[in-house]
Amino acid sequence: MTLDRPVLGIALMLGFCALAPLGDSIAKLLGGTIPLGQLLLIRFGAQFILLLPIIWLTKGTLRMSGRVLRLTIIRTVLHILGIGTMFYALRFLPLADAIAIAFVMPFIMLLLGKLVLKEQVGPRRLAACAVGFVGTLLVIQPSFAAVGAPALLPLIVALVFALFMLVTRQVAKDCDPISLQAVSGFVATLILGTYFLLGSGSDHPAFELIIPNQRDAILLVAIGVLGTFAHLLMTWSLRFAPSATLAPMQYLEIPFATFVGWLIFNDLPNGLAAIGILITVCSGLYIVAREHAAERVVVSEI
């Protein structure tokens, strides 16, 4: 059992927040040419293939207890649903807007952490996450006006990933992060491979597989590498810090996504969305500062 180390957990989550938008931007680039199911199959297949040699070199194991394996399967299904919904949403929404709308997730996760896992959540953190939620609503309004119902897809992503993070918290301290991600990649590949096998011979677009050109093949490899490493950092972070501590930290993914969206797609949020993003970021930074202050108090008392 690993002891909580909040600062290390926050640092690892920061790495996730920097890498995740890069993977999402590649998914957006590939959205017009690669079918969603194929994109997910390659994303999770790469995760398993990349981590398997690391487990072999470090003499790790893929064995899991019955409880951990059951939770890992649930976690994997949630992961597929969450990433698939986000990749689909990115076909309609700018990168920063989609991620900002999905940031109702930390608010949901904070409440679930308090109600389900009985984690300690102070009133100031609850208040700051509520303010961040208001900021998220400000982002939804212009996006919904522009594209309609697809602007609500990131809300589904938020709910799915809130559950995903809580399940991850339940297994992260009892399972090596690399082994967890490798098994998740294998289970996801098995699920998605079975999906395509059952749909083989069908003319339905949902079962379509295509041969990518050289550019798309390179991007597919990149999305597999980035996605694998980013979620490995996220899993490691939950090994060292409670979900309630890390929830606000994830707000920092928004400015990273804004920068990547501007750099690659020349997209910037409009005025109302920018105000909403600023509110969510400030809320997250406030809670991170509170967490650092609380840790300094604990250290001084030792």
C-alpha positions, -999 to +999 in steps of 0.1 A: +000+000+000+015+034-011+012+064+012-003+096-001+022+122-014+000+150-027+027+172-043+041+142-063+005+133-073-001+169-085+031+170-105+022+138-123-013+151-130+003+182-145+022+160-170-011+144-179-027+178-184+001+188-208+001+156-229-036+148-231-045+178-253-018+168-278-034+134-282-068+150-285-055+174-312-042+144-332-076+127-329-092+159-342-068+159-372-076+122-379-114+127-374-121+134-410-102+104-424-100+076-399-133+059-386-138+063-349-138+026-341-105+020-359-090+050-342-099+035-308-086+001-317-052+015-327-051+038-297-056+009-272-037-017-292-007+006-292-010+010-254-007-028-249+021-032-274+042-004-260+039-014-224+044-052-228+082-050-233+085-027-203+068-052-181+091-079-194+122-059-189+112-049-154+101-084-146+066-072-139+034-092-141+000-090-158-016-112-131-043-095-110-065-106-082-102-113-090-113-080-075-087-059-092-093-076-126-131-069-123-124-033-115-099-031-144-125-044-169-150-018-156-123+009-158-115-002-194-151+000-206-154+035-191-121+044-208-133+033-242-166+052-238-149+083-225-122+086-251-146+076-279-172+102-270-144+129-267-129+120-301-164+122-316-171+155-300-139+169-314-153+165-349-177+193-341-161+215-314-128+234-311-103+216-289-103+241-260-141+244-259-146+206-259-121+201-230-135+231-211-170+218-213-158+184-201-145+201-170-177+197-152-159+163-145-138+175-115-169+189-099-187+155-103-157+136-092-152+157-061-188+150-050-185+113-058-152+112-038-169+127-008-201+107-010-189+073-023-153+071-011-158+092+020-128+113+012-123+145+032-134+175+011-135+209+028-161+236+022-136+259+004-127+232-022-164+225-027-171+262-032-142+266-056-153+236-077-188+250-078-174+283-092-155+263-117-187+246-128-203+280-134-174+288-157-180+256-176-216+266-182-204+298-197-184+278-222-213+256-232-236+285-242-217+298-273-207+262-283-243+250-282-254+281-302-228+272-329-232+234-333-263+224-313-266+191-295-229+179-301-218+207-277-233+185-249-212+154-258-184+166-234-209+164-206-212+127-212-174+125-213-173+143-179-196+118-162-179+088-177-144+100-167-155+109-132-165+073-128-133+062-145-111+082-121-129+069-091-125+033-102-088+040-110-084+053-075-097+020-061-071-001-080-041+023-084-027+016-049-030-022-053-016-026-088+015-014-106+005+015-130+023+000-160+007-034-154-027-017-150-023+002-182-011-028-201-040-050-190-064-022-198-049-019-233-052-057-238-088-058-225-098-028-247-082-043-277-100-076-271-133-058-267-128-036-298-114-065-318-145-086-310-167-057-320-151-055-355-150-093-358-188-095-351-194-067-376-171-081-403-189-083-437-212-055-427-214-024-449-223-002-419-199+027-414-195+018-378-175-013-388-154+003-414-117-003-415-094+016-439-057+015-448-042+049-437-018+069-458+017+076-446+007+109-428-022+093-410-001+062-401+024+085-384-003+103-365-019+070-354+014+059-339+017+093-322-018+091-307-010+057-293+023+069-277+008+101-263-023+085-250-004+056-234+021+078-216-005+105-206-028+081-189+001+063-173+010+096-156-026+100-146-027+065-131+005+072-112-009+105-098-039+086-083-014+063-067-001+092-046-030+115-041-068+113-034-091+120-063-105+150-045-070+165-044-063+160-081-098+170-094-091+208-093-056+203-108-070+190-140-084+225-147-049+233-159-055+211-189-077+239-203-049+265-209-028+237-224-057+228-248-062+265-256-026+269-267-025+236-287-058+245-304-045+279-314-011+265-325-026+237-347-061+248-356-059+286-352-089+283-328-094+306-299-124+307-275-148+336-280-153+362-253-179+344-231-161+311-234-128+328-225-144+342-193-157+308-184-123+292-190-106+319-169-131+312-140-124+275-141-086+279-142-086+303-113-108+280-093-084+251-099-053+272-091-069+283-058-075+248-047-040+237-056-027+265-035-049+254-006-036+218-010+001+230-008-007+251+023-023+221+040+007+199+032+031+224+046+011+224+078+013+186+081+050+186+074+057+213+101+038+192+126+059+161+121 
